[in-house]
């Protein structure tokens, strides 16, 4: 399985954390959930971090069956719809940058 992460590195405007989270869930997640071929969409909001660590108020992880599906998604028009929805929310609440990382995922149950 492939997991593609979008790391939102930066800061939510002071006092806007709950509004930011609500806007992501209401305005952006519905688009992300329509990405063709996605197996799962994981939206995680940062709660705490080590001292000195960079701040990630949001991490998006989308699971895909294989790289061919990821590559097909990357040229699909819905990606532009997702980008527009994301940018609209970020413009209101966020200062920072987004970077993507593609990984091969392995999951194990605790022993």
Beta strands, then each sheet from edge to edge (+ up, - down):
strand 1: 2-12
strand 2: 38-45
strand 3: 56-64
strand 4: 94-104
sheet 1: 2+ 3- 1+ 4-
end
